[in-house]
């Protein structure tokens, strides 16, 4: 499928998604908000993709929301219905990044240059973040007189400590790649754009070599634990394991280790598309 904002390449069990509008700084135009969840959900539903890398092209990873999108959200009519429509539009935008969290496989962000505004929403919804040395992060919404509303304020404080998240959100300051690494916003800093993409793809291939069922279960459990108490999370994983834990993948992993070979695991089944 052809997209306006993305190029998608599948490399065996790894998918590489690139933001592909470098001359426009990869701003998030209207198509972006439907294309990203569509392609990520499609990759997840296929069952054959076990890890995804999201990278970009050009000087900056992404300069955030394109201003043209704001104009398209204006409606006319009775005030209550208009505000309800605005809320619904916001929920659609939020799903664009929540789809990354809900995907059955881990998503790795590999960023360079500016990660601005909505791009922070994007990367904080990913499982792992790598950065080139020239990367910087800005919660830009505060600098244009608005409250960020599609995920940054809800996720950033679960990635870095709350005080630092508030400092970023209240001041709109640039945070360098090195500082982002120091506070845990990114897991590794690479010398340049090519190196960060290569590093992300290497990690994706390593993840893809594991049992996809075990990886999916791990992602679900960690996301759940982030949002719930320890007791609730232990209940969740006990229930998950009672149905999802099966011995063949563990036997294969242990046998492959004894035989000094790479294990071979079956793909997940495709997600059902209806009865």
Secondary structure, DSSP 8 states (H G I E B T S, - for coil): ---SSEEEEEETTEEEEEE--GGGTT-B-HHHHHHHHHHHHHHHHHS---EEEEE--SS-SB--B-HHHHHTT---SSHHHHHHHHHHHHHHHHHHHHHHHHSSSEEEEEE-SEEETHHHHHHHTSSEEEEETT-EEE-GGGGGT----SSHHHHHHHHS-HHHHHHHHHH---EEHHHHHHHTSSSEEESSHHHHHHHHHHHHHHHHTS-HHHHHHHHHHHHHHHHS-HHHHHHHHHHHHHHH--HHHHHHHHHHHHTTS--------------
